[in-house]
Amino acid sequence: MDIGFIGLGNMGLPIVCRLMAAGHRVVVFDTRAAVVDDAVARGAESAESAADVAHRVATVMASLPTPLASGDVADAVAGGSAIRRFVDFSTVGSPTAQRNSALLAQSGIAALDSPVSGGVHGAEAGTLAVMVSGPRADFDECTPAFDAIGRTTYIGAKPGAAQTMKLVNNLIAASSLAVTAEAVAMGVKAGLDAQTMIDVLNAGSGGTHASRDKFPRAVLPRTFDYGFATGLMVKDVRLYLDEARALGIPTQMADAVAQLWERTLAAEGPDSDFTSVVKPIEAAAGVVIEARES
């Protein structure tokens, strides 16, 4: 199928590559010329603007960092002469997805909010978990594209439902990474070996995605290069809290997790890898969590 793609960041570019590898024609735009050139060198076609993308293809996809960016792109594509559906892989919260859906509906454009989970490695490997809400017919139309990037779950027709699901997912991911870091720091302070602790956790009931994947890949080797920014995780936790509070549900656990992430943001900066959440904990404990030398 012919696809437009707006936003060629850490997630967007590998998604575009997976789409092209599956045989889809992809027209791309990003405000940064260098990443557009990179995509073109890999086989994509370039567009002059987000609006230009919407004048050239019926299915326009986007991967954007913030709710503001998502809204700006929705505004830009709303007047496109060719666009029939807008698929937003960004994590922006249900209010933004609902706003975009209502705006685009005025022009007869269907909106699918389709946030993804699995990080850069999942985007590169085509193993993302894709959560989609919006019109079922448009979801079905996009199935060949979704199949190229991972495993898709249709959440429902309600705009924003997939965003809520993604925020639940990321709050749990943020929590498990933070508590694993805190617990392993405690064990190291008591004299345990960090690698041995991770091995035991992964063999027992304490194993999480953080201990099975994030710690071995980016924490124990001290590379801190998992591929997801601290600033984006903080954004997602804040969005979760906004929605949870709007629903009037308890947020005691989420509040505690949010405090740790806010401290990490202040100490390490928004562009640091989110596995850097261990660093403020290490500093407070006076330990270093690292793999034993072979």
Secondary structure as UniProt FT lines:
FT   STRAND          2..6
FT   TURN            10..11
FT   HELIX           12..21
FT   TURN            22..23
FT   STRAND          25..29
FT   HELIX           33..41
FT   TURN            42..43
FT   STRAND          45..46
FT   HELIX           50..56
FT   STRAND          59..62
FT   HELIX           67..77
FT   TURN            78..79
FT   STRAND          85..88
FT   HELIX           94..105
FT   TURN            106..108
FT   STRAND          110..113
FT   STRAND          116..117
FT   HELIX           119..125
FT   STRAND          128..133
FT   HELIX           136..141
FT   HELIX           143..149
FT   STRAND          150..156
FT   TURN            159..160
FT   HELIX           161..189
FT   TURN            190..191
FT   HELIX           194..203
FT   TURN            205..206
FT   HELIX           210..219
FT   TURN            220..221
FT   HELIX           230..247
FT   HELIX           252..268
FT   TURN            270..271
FT   HELIX           274..277
FT   HELIX           278..285
//
